[in-house]
Amino acid sequence: MSHNVSFFATCLADTVFPDIGIQSVRLLEQLGCTVSFNPKQTCCGQPLANSGFHKKAQATMKNLTTALLEDGSKYVVAPSGSCVLQVKEYPKFFKDDPVWKKKAEELAAKIWEITDFIVTVLGVTDVGARLPGKAVYHPSCHLSRLLGIKEQPLALLGNIKDLELVPIKGQDKCCGFGGAFAVKLGPLSGAMVIEKVDNIKAAGVDYLIGADGGCLMNMKARIDREKLNIKVLHVVEALMAGKEEGTK
């Protein structure tokens, strides 16, 4: 059965990791979804909201809500637990505005993080990927702790042929990104990512895989600084590995 999906790319996929967006759409289409993308979409407003600028954030939230509801798709899917969590919290920002609260609730009810969508809605745990080597999976905080999405990414990664998932010390710890946290508390954030990367390095893996661009950006910067031979992949890039020519 085909599912109509409106794809929410997120800022980091749009500006820093375009392959995440491209591979997400390709993966969804390979799984039988009809995917639409509204170019009117912007940031989810999380940076402003987390910094306390709730009124200013509402303008961005209204724009994104309109864009993602415009085509009437049954589902909205995004490759970021952090952004999905923010959208699911939209109704509380419009609690005093009945019109926008209703729209926010409609969007919050239909938005899904991509691994959760694939496993829970599509009922798929093996997408036919192949990626030889060893990998560490980083369970990002918003995805695993606040959305409660823990087993879905692991189920998908566990079925990638020739890929061995390796546990590490402090696997569930925050990588130190946290958006504004990394800016406001730079030294603490830096110490956290150093600890995380040290544990990854000690595991002797080929890949670091995660489901949130912010965390991956943070850890990749440290990995690159240390000139480590560890490739950083979003989960959708891992799930597309070995499936088509040109997949990185």
N, C-alpha and C positions, 0 to 999 in steps of 0.2 A: 504494500500500500504506500502510495506516495504521500509525503508530508510537505506542505507549503511552509517554508521557513524564511523569515526576515533576518538577515545576518547583521549583527552589530559588531563592527570590526574592533572598536576601542581605540583609544589614542595611540597606545604603544604599538599596536599592530599596524596602525596607519602610518606612523612616523618613524618608528625605530626598527620594528621587525615585520616588514611587509609580507615575508614568506608565511608568517603565522596566519594572516588573513587569507592569502591565496590558497594555502594548503587546507585551511578549514573549509573553504567553499568547495574545493575539489573533493575533499573527503565526504562532505555531506551529500554532494551530487552522486558520488560513487555508491553511497548507501541508499540511493533512491529518492533523495529530497529534491524538491524544486526550490531553488534558493533565489531570493531577491535581495537587492541592496539599495537602500535609499541614500543617495549622496548628501542629503540634507542633514544627516546625523552628525553629531559632534561629540564632545566629551560628556561623560555621565554626570559631571559636576562634583565628583568626589574630592578633588583637591580643595575647592572652595568650601565645600561642606565640612570637611575634616578640619579646616582652618577656622571654622566658626562663622564664615560669611554665608549664612543660610539664605538670606534674601537674594543676594547676588547669584547664588547657586541655582535658585528657582528658575531663573531665565534659561539657563542651560538645560535644566531638567525638563522644562516645558518644550523646548525645541526638540530634544531627543525623544520625548514621549510622543510628540506629534509625528516625527519622522518614522518611528518604529511601529506605530499603529496605523500609519497611512495606507499601507497596501493590504491590510486586513488579513495577514497571514495568521494561521492558528498558533504558530510558535515563533518566538524570537530566540536566537541562539548566539552566544558570544564565547570567545575563547579566553575568558578571564573570570575567575570566581570573584575577584575583588570588585570588578565593575558590575557583575550580576548582583552581588550583594547590595551595592549602592542603589541600583534600580529597584530592588525589592524593598528598599527602605524609603522610596519616594513618597508613599502615602502619608508618612508621619510629617513630611515637610509641607504637605498641603492639607493638614488636618482641619484648618480653618477656612478652606476654600472647597466647597462641595463639588464644584464642577471639575476642578483639577484633581481633587482627591479621587474621584470616580475614575478618571482617565489613568491616574497613577496606579490605582488598584488593578485596572484591566491589564496594564503593561506588566506589573509585578507578578501577576498570575500566569502570564504566558512566557516569561523569559527563563531561559535555561542555560546553564554552563554546558559547554559542548560535550564533555565526557559523560556528564549526567544524562544529557539528552540521548546520546548514542546508546548507552546501556539501559536506561530506564524507559525511554519512550520508544526507541527503535528496537530494543531487545537484542542488541548486538554486542558481543564481547570479543569477537575475533574478526578483524577487518582485513586479514590476509597480508599483513606487513611482515617484512623480514629485515632485521638489523643485527648483524653479527657483532658481538662484543659484550662488555659489562657496563652496567649503568646504575647510577644512583637516582632515585626519584625523590624530589623535594616536595613534601606536602605543604603548600603555602597556607598561611594562617587563615585568611578569609575563606578560602575554599574548604579547608578541612575542619576548622574550629567553628566558624560561624554559619557556613552553609551546610556543614555536616557531610560534605562529599569526600569520602575517604576511600571506599572500596572501588568505586567506578573507574578512576584512572588506573588503579592497580590491576583490575580485571582486564582492561584493554592492553596494558603494557605486558601483562603476564602471558598474553597469547601472541606476542610478537615472536616470530621464529628466530631462533639463534640469539636471542637477547637474554642475558642473565641479570636480574635485578639484585643488587648488592646492598645489604643494610649497612648503615654507618652509625657511629656514635653521635648522639644528639640529633638524630634525623628529624624529629618533630619540632626542633627549636626554630624560632624565627631566624631568617637570614639577615635581619637588621635593616631591611629596606623601609617598609611601612610608610612610604610616601613622604609626607612632611616630616615624619620622625627622623629620616635620614638627613634632612636639612637642619632641623632644630637641634638635634642631638648627634651631630656628626661623629665625634670621637667614639661614642658608645656604639653607634651604628657600624662604624668601621671595625671595632673590636669584634662585633658579632659576626660580620661577614668573614673576617679572618679566621675565626674559630670554625665556621661552617665549611669554608674552603679547605682548611687544614684537615678536617675529617673526611671530606670528599677525596682529597689527594691521598690520604692514608689508605683508602680502599682500593686504590689502583685501578680505577675505572676508565673507560673510554668516553663515556657520555654522562652528562648531567641533564636530567629531564625534569621538567616542571610544567605546570598548567597556568602560570600567571606571568605575564611579561615583565612586570615590575621586579619580581624576585629574580627572574632570569637575567635581567639587565644588571641588577646589582651584583649577583654572583659572577656573571660573565666578566664584568669589569675587573674583579679581583683575580679571576682565573687568567685573564689576559695580562694583568700586571705582573703576575708571577710566571708568565710564559709557560703555563702548563698545557700539556697535550690532551686536553679534555674538551670535547665538543659539547656545546650547550644547545639543547633542543627543546622546543615546546612539544608537548605531548602529541599535538596533531602532526608535527613534522616527523616524529618517530612513527606514528601510525600510517604515514604515507611512504615510509622508507621501503625501498625495494619493489614498489608497485608500478612505477612508471619512470621512463627515461627522464633524467634531469632532476629527479627528486634529490634534495640535498640530505 
